[in-house]
């Protein structure tokens, strides 16, 4: 009987340790995933910006030198320029940083609603206030976990916005390129008639 109770006490202890290590593992994985997804979104946006600014530069440079030659292709070129410009705008909007400033006060700290993991919030505090506030957060497990979860949520909202804008950028690129090629094909067909 004693071995049974000691084994159940040990298993309870193991379950508690597993739970804490599970929470820590969850936070590490979630943080790594959000960081990876953010980097991926930025790389995709940079690809779209690079490709389309090169296309715009080449088109505008070529047209400026030989406007008479390009006049016959005005419609396909207009579609291509519009496509590149729209795609670039959405990609830049996806990577453009938003300036967010939160207000941290003694009341928000006492109410445990202050979000201190985002630099836009804690840089409004003095160093001494920041250290004191962070020590308060670190001593309270519930507040600490909720702060981390709020930060994950805020990062998720930002990632959702980035990916929506990237989706629009890629759609504009896809449909714009198809429209440009079709209009160029129609121009070739009409010019041969």
C-alpha positions in Angstrom: 0.0 0.0 0.0 2.8 2.3 0.9 4.5 1.7 -2.5 1.2 2.6 -4.2 0.9 5.9 -2.4 4.5 6.8 -2.9 4.2 6.0 -6.6 1.1 8.2 -6.9 2.8 11.0 -5.1 5.7 10.7 -7.5 3.4 10.6 -10.5 1.6 13.7 -9.2 5.0 15.4 -8.9 5.9 14.3 -12.5 2.6 15.6 -13.8 3.2 19.0 -12.2 6.7 19.2 -13.6 5.5 18.1 -17.0 2.8 20.8 -16.9 5.3 23.5 -16.2 7.7 22.2 -18.8 4.8 21.9 -21.2 3.9 25.5 -20.7 7.5 26.6 -21.2 7.7 24.4 -24.3 4.4 25.9 -25.6 5.7 29.4 -25.2 9.0 28.6 -26.9 7.3 26.9 -29.9 4.7 29.7 -30.2 7.4 32.4 -30.1 9.5 30.6 -32.7 6.5 30.0 -35.0 5.4 33.7 -34.8 9.0 34.8 -35.4 9.4 32.5 -38.4 6.0 33.5 -39.9 6.9 37.2 -39.5 10.3 36.7 -41.3 8.6 34.7 -44.1 6.0 37.5 -44.6 8.8 40.1 -44.8 10.8 38.0 -47.2 7.8 37.5 -49.5 7.0 41.2 -49.4 10.6 42.1 -50.2 10.5 39.8 -53.2 7.4 41.5 -54.6 8.9 44.9 -53.9 12.2 44.1 -55.7 10.6 42.5 -58.7 8.0 45.2 -59.3 10.3 48.1 -58.7 12.7 46.7 -61.3 9.8 46.2 -63.8 8.7 49.8 -63.1 12.2 51.2 -63.6 12.7 49.4 -66.8 9.3 50.3 -68.3 9.5 54.0 -67.3 13.1 54.3 -68.5 12.4 52.6 -71.8 9.2 54.6 -72.4 10.9 57.9 -71.6 13.6 57.3 -74.2 11.4 56.0 -77.0 7.9 57.3 -76.5 7.0 57.1 -80.2 7.8 53.4 -80.3 5.8 52.5 -77.2 2.7 54.5 -78.2 1.3 51.5 -80.0 1.6 49.4 -76.9 0.0 52.0 -74.6 -2.8 49.7 -73.2 -0.6 46.6 -72.4 2.0 48.9 -70.8 -0.6 50.7 -68.8 -1.8 47.4 -67.4 1.8 46.3 -66.6 2.7 49.6 -64.9 -0.6 49.6 -62.9 0.1 46.0 -61.9 3.6 46.7 -60.7 2.5 49.8 -58.9 -0.4 48.1 -57.1 1.6 45.1 -56.2 4.4 47.2 -54.8 2.0 49.4 -52.7 0.4 46.4 -51.1 3.8 44.8 -50.4 5.1 48.0 -48.8 2.0 48.3 -46.7 2.6 44.8 -45.5 6.1 45.5 -44.3 5.6 49.1 -43.2 6.0 49.4 -39.4 3.1 50.8 -37.4 3.9 53.1 -34.6 2.0 51.9 -31.6 2.3 53.6 -28.2 0.6 52.2 -25.2 0.2 53.9 -21.9 1.4 52.1 -18.8 0.4 53.5 -15.5 0.3 52.3 -11.9 -3.4 51.7 -12.3 -2.8 49.4 -15.4 -0.1 47.6 -13.5 -2.3 47.1 -10.4 -5.2 46.0 -12.5 -2.8 43.6 -14.3 -3.8 45.0 -17.7 -0.5 46.7 -18.6 1.2 45.0 -21.6 4.9 45.2 -20.9 6.4 42.8 -23.5 6.0 45.3 -26.4 8.7 47.9 -26.6 6.2 50.6 -27.6 4.6 50.3 -24.2 7.5 49.9 -21.8 9.7 52.6 -23.3 7.4 55.2 -21.9 8.6 54.2 -18.4 11.8 55.3 -16.8 14.4 52.6 -16.2 13.6 52.4 -12.5 9.8 52.1 -13.2 10.4 49.5 -15.9 12.6 47.3 -13.6 10.0 47.6 -10.7 7.1 46.8 -13.0 8.8 43.9 -14.6 9.7 42.4 -11.2 6.0 42.7 -10.3 5.1 40.8 -13.5 7.8 38.1 -12.9 6.7 37.5 -9.4 3.1 36.8 -10.5 2.8 33.7 -12.6 -0.8 34.4 -13.8 0.1 38.0 -14.8 3.3 36.7 -16.5 1.5 34.0 -18.5 -1.3 36.4 -19.5 1.2 39.0 -20.6 3.0 36.5 -22.8 -0.4 35.4 -24.3 -1.5 39.0 -24.9 1.8 39.6 -26.7 1.3 36.4 -28.9 -2.2 37.6 -29.7 -1.0 41.1 -30.7 1.7 39.5 -32.9 -0.9 37.3 -34.5 -3.1 40.3 -35.3 -0.1 42.0 -37.0 0.7 38.8 -38.9 -2.9 38.5 -40.0 -2.8 42.0 -41.4 0.6 41.4 -43.2 -0.7 38.2 -44.8 -3.9 39.8 -45.9 -1.9 42.6 -47.6 0.5 40.1 -49.1 -2.5 38.1 -50.4 -3.7 41.3 -52.1 -0.3 42.0 -53.5 0.1 38.5 -55.0 -3.4 38.6 -56.4 -2.8 42.0 -58.0 0.4 40.6 -59.5 -1.2 37.5 -60.8 -4.3 39.1 -62.4 -2.3 42.1 -63.6 0.2 40.0 -65.4 -2.5 37.9 -67.0 -4.3 41.0 -68.1 -1.1 42.5 -69.5 -0.2 39.4 -71.5 -3.7 39.0 -72.8 -3.9 42.7 -73.8 -0.5 42.4 -75.5 -1.7 39.3 -77.4 -4.8 41.1 -78.5 -2.7 44.0 -79.7 -0.5 41.7 -81.7 -3.5 40.0 -83.2 -5.3 43.3 -84.1 -2.1 44.8 -85.5 -1.7 41.8 -88.0 -5.3 42.2 -89.3 
